[in-house]
Amino acid sequence: MNLNATLLVVIAASAIFYGTPLLFASVGELLAERSGVLNLGVEGMMLVGAVSAFWTGQHLHGPDWVVLSAAVLVAALAATATSLIHAVLAVSLRANQIVSGLALTIFAGAAGLSSYLGNIGHLGGHARLHEFKAVDLFGLGQTPILGPLVFHQNALVYASWLLVPLAMFYLYRTRPGLHVRAVGESPETADAMGVNVAAYRYVHTLIGGALAGVGGAYFSLAISPNWVDGMTSGAGWIAIALVIFAFWRPELALVGAYLFGAFSSLAFTLQARQVHLPPEVFNSLPYLMTIVVLVFVSTGWAKRRLGAPASLGVPYVREER
Amino acid sequence: MTAGAAPAVTLRGIVKQFPGVVANDHIDFEALQGEIHALLGENGAGKSTLSNIMTGLYRPDQGEIYVHGVPVAFHAPRDALAAGIGMVHQHFRLAASFTVAENFALGTHESRGVRLELGGIERRVSELAQRYRMPVNPRARIWQLSVGERQRVEILKALYRGARILILDEPTSLLTPQEADNLFATLRLMSAEGRTVIFISHKLEEVMAVSDRVTILRRGRSLGTVLTAATTPRELARLMVGRDVVFSLKPEGHTVGETVLLELRELYAESDLGTVALHGVNLQLHAGEILGIAGVAGNGQRELAEVITGMRPRVAGSVAVAGIPLRGADPRQAIDLGLAHVPEDRLGTGVAPSLTIADNLILKDYRRPPITTAGLIRYDRVRVRAGDLIERFDIKAVSPQTPTRLLSGGNVQKVLLARELSGSPRVLVAASPTRGLDVAATESVRSLLLQAAARGVGVLLISEDLDEILTLADRIAVLYEGRVMGVVDRAQADVEELGLMMAGSAR
C-alpha cells in the first residue's frame, strides 16, 4: 500500500490544510494581544475576509495567481478596515474591549455585514472560479511521508510557514517587537520611555485584522467550493482560544493550529475510510477540544506559567488620578 | 552645590487642574545645576503632579517651563527625556517580565536598523552600574529583583538615557534605612558631577539629611524655597502642614494585658504565585497590646494579614483567637471570633466602593438582629446605626447615602474603622492603615488605634512605615521573606538594628 495514503499521513496532511486559516488568524490575534488589545471580533473579520475574497475571485479575470493574490489582498484590506472599528473603540475611546470585540463579530459576522455583502453580490450558489490548489514544490510531492506534508500544499500554507518565523523574529529579536511586548506588558513603562503606546496598539490591531482576513480568504478560496453565509463556523473563536493555548507564542500557535486542524479534518477523513459514526460527533470535536484546552490552561499550574501580557484588555490613560 | 550655579529647571506660574481639584496653583520653582533640591509636601500637595509636568507626562494648563534657561514645551515623556530630564517614579516604570537590559533598550534608537542588540546595552549597563556603585545584573528579569534593586535599575536607566536632571518621587518609601543611605550617597555622587537631583518627599529627616535646598508645597501652592542649612525640621513641618504638629501620640502609663488574644504557631502559607510567603511564623498578641509588624513590602505581610483573617488558606500551622483555633480559610468564623480587619487595599477588600456609607457600615453584621429580623434588612435601623457611627467617628460626608468611593482616603478609612471597631472586636489586624492619608487623617486613624488598644483590643499593626510602628507599637516584630527575624520591645528598639533585620540580617 502507498505509504502516503496511510491514515496517519492523510490526517497529518489535512491537519495542515485545515489548520492554516487558524494559524493566520491566531498569529494575527496574538500580535494584537501582545500589544494589549484583546479583539474578540476575529470571527467577524474572518467572515468579511471570506466574502470579499470570494467576491474578488468571481469578478476579477486573469491568470489564477493574479486573481488569487488580489483576492487575498482585498480580503486582508477589508478585514483591516473592519478591525479599525475595534481599534478606534478600544484604543482611542478606551471602550470595554470585550464588548467592542463581541459587537464587531455580531456586526460583521454571519447574518451581519459579511452576509449582506454576500447577498447583494449574489455570491451564494455559485461555484468558485479560482481556487488555491496544492502546488508540487520542487517535484517532491510524491516523496514518502514528507511529500504530502511539506511539498504538496497550497501557496497560503507556504506563506503561513514564512509568517511564523517572521512573527517570532519580529517579537523577540527586533526593537519594535520589544516595544510591542512592553506596550502590552506595562504601557506606562513604554510611555515613560518614549514609546507611542496608541500607535503600537493601532498598528497591531490592524495587523491582526489583516491576518484574520487572510484566514477568512482561505475558507472561501481553498476549503469551501462556494460561498456560504457564516462559512468559518467558529474558526475565529478557536483562533482566540489558540492564542491562550499557545501562551502568546507564534511557534506554539503553529502546533495548536495543526492540532485543531486535525480535529476539523477527522470527520472527512474517517468518513472517507468508511468509519461510521454520527457526523455530529466529529463536527463537534474542535469545539469540544476548545473547551478542554481552556480548562487545561486555566488550571493554577498553567496560569502561573502563562505568558499573558499583563495589560491585556486594559485601556491606557496617561492623565489619570 | 556651588554658589551662583546656573538654573537647570525653572517653572513659572504652573497651573494644573483635575476635575474638582487644582493640583498645581501658580507654582514657581527653580532647581540649580548640581544641587539636590527637595520638594516637600503632604500627600495631595501637588508634588507628583508637578514632577509629572516636568517629565512631560502631564501638560500644564498654564505656565512656562525652562530647561537651562531655554523655554520648552513637552508633549510626551520622550520630549522631556530629550531635554535631559529623567524620572524615577514611585511606582517603577519597568516591564516586570523583561530583563534589565531589555528595559534599557525600550524607546532608544541609537543602534542602526531594527535588530535588537542587547549585548552592547548589557555592557554599558554594567559600566554605569560600576561607575555609580549600584551593582545590578543586566540579564536578570525585573520580577526577580528586590525593590531596592529595581530602584537602582530605574536610576541607571535615567542616567543611561543621558539625564542631567533626575527627579525621584518618594524614593525611600520602600527601602530599608541602609538602602536609603546608599541611595543618598549615590545622589551626592551625581550632584558632585554637576547633575541636578530633585527629591520628592514628605519625610522631614531625609530632606534635612540629603538636600541643599527645600521647596515646600501645600495644597497645590508653593510656600517658597529655603536653604536646608538655615531651617529646622519643626519649621518645615509647620510650613508643610500649616500648623504645629504633635510628634508623639503615645499616652503614658499604658499597660499591656496578660491574656493572649491571638496566637500564631508555625504558620506556613503560600503567595498568589505559589511561592512560600510565610515560613514558620510564631507570634503572640496580648490584650491591649499594639504589635507592630515591620518589614519591606512583599515579605509576607499581606499573606500574614490574610491568613489571620481567614481570607487565605494556610499550608501548615495554627491560628487561635482567644484560645479558639481558626478552622481554615473562613472569614465568617474569623469575624465571629472577634477578628476585625483593616486591609491594605481599602477600596478593593475593605469597602465596596459603589455601595453607600450606610451599607458599608453594616457589611459585617447585616445577617444578625437588630439589623435583620425575619430575613429582612431593617433600613430604618441601618440609618440610625449609620448616623450614629458617622457622628462618633467624625466621618465627613454629605449623607449616609453617599457612595463610599466619593469620600477622601481618610474618610474611607474612618468608615472602615467605624465598621470594624463598632462590633467590639478582640483583635484588630490593621495593614498600612495610614498609607496615602494626609497628616490630619493619619493622626485620627492613629488615635483610633490607640483608643482601641486602651480598651483592651489586641492590635496587629502591619506597616512599611517604620516611624509609624515606632510611634504606636508596644513590641515590634520584623518580617523578612516570610520569617520573623526577631521581636523587640519598643523601649529597646534601635532603628539601625531594625533596619538590619528588615534587610535579612539575623539578630
Interface residues (C-beta under 8 A of the other chain):
Chain A: R173 T174 R175 P176 G177 L178 H179 R181 A182 E185 S186 E188 T189 A190 D191 A192 M193 G194 V195 N196 G300 R304 G307 A310 R318 E319 R321
Chain B: F18 A23 T49 T55 L57 Y58 A76 P77 R78 L81 M87 H89 H91 R93 L94 A95 A96 S97 F98 E102 N103 A105 L106 G107 T108 H109 S111 V114 R115 L116 L273 G274
